[in-house]
Amino acid sequence: MNPEHEKKTSMNKEDLVTAVSAKAGLTKKSAEETVQAVLDTIRDAVWDGDKVTLAGFGNFLLVERSARKGRNPRTGEEVEISARKVPKFVPGKQFKEYVK
């Protein structure tokens, strides 16, 4: 783990923009536009059915979940959960090793 890394419970988009701004020497506005462009590009590619591979970080992809039966937790009644597509992130080996 990076010794300069402060332990936090979560990081939101604003925190990410601030960190990118500091690391890349960008203005906050430029960093925000860059972060948004990256997120939009990943989202659009996955929506189109493309797999986005960031070497050393991970893969973003769209997977199909088949229809299945579930239970309503309040009533215990069995319900049918329809098939659907969901986005998925699979961390890469280097990323997993880094966060160990």
N, C-alpha and C positions, 0 to 999 in steps of 0.2 A: 504494500500500500504506500502511496505517496506520503512522505512524512509532512509535507507542507499542506496536505489536505485536512481541512477542518472537518470534524465529524458533525454531520447534520442529519436530521431525520428525513428531510426531503428537499428537493430542488425544483422550483417551478420555472416557468419559461423566463420570467424576469431575471431570476438568479442565473440561468443559463446564459442569457444575453450579456449580463454583467461580466460573467467569467470569460466568455468569448471575447468580449471587448478588451478586457485586461490582457489575456493571453496573446491576442493577435495585434494589439496596439491599434485597434479601431475605435472610432467614436461609437457611442452606445447606439446611435441611429443606424450606422452602417452595420454594426453587429446584429441588431434586431432584424434588419432587412435580409442579411445573410442567413441567419438562423431560420427565418420564416421561409426563405427561398428553398433551403435544404428540406425543411419539413414538408412544404408543398410538393416538392419534386418527389420525395419518397412516397407521400400519400397518393399522388396521381399515378405513379408507376405501379404501386401495389393495386390500386383500384383497377388499372388496366390489365391486371393479371401478371405483371412482371415481378420477378424476384429481384430485390435490390441487395447486392452483396457488397459489404464494406469490409475488405480484408483486414483481419485482426480485430474486428469489432463484432460483426454479426450479419445476419440476413433478415430482411423484412419480406414477407410473402403473404399471399392470400391462400387460405385453406378452406376446403368445403367440409362442413360438419353434416353428417347424415342425420335424417330424422330419427328421433328416439323417443322413448317413453320416460317421463319424469313424474315426480310427485309434488303436489301442492303442499308446502310445509305446514300450512295452517289446517287444512282439512284432511290431508293424507290421500286425497283423491288423485287417481292416476290421470295425467294429462299428456297429450301428444306435443312434443317439441318439434317444430318443423325444421327441415334442412335449411342451412344458410351458409353464407360465406363470411369468414371472419379473418381479420388481419392477425398475423403472428410474427413474433420476433424470436429468432434463435441466436443466442449469443455465440460468438466465435471462441475458439480455443484460447487465444491470447487474452481476450476480455475476461473469460472465466478464470484464467490463471491470475490475472491482475487483481481481481476482486476477492480472491481466496483469503 
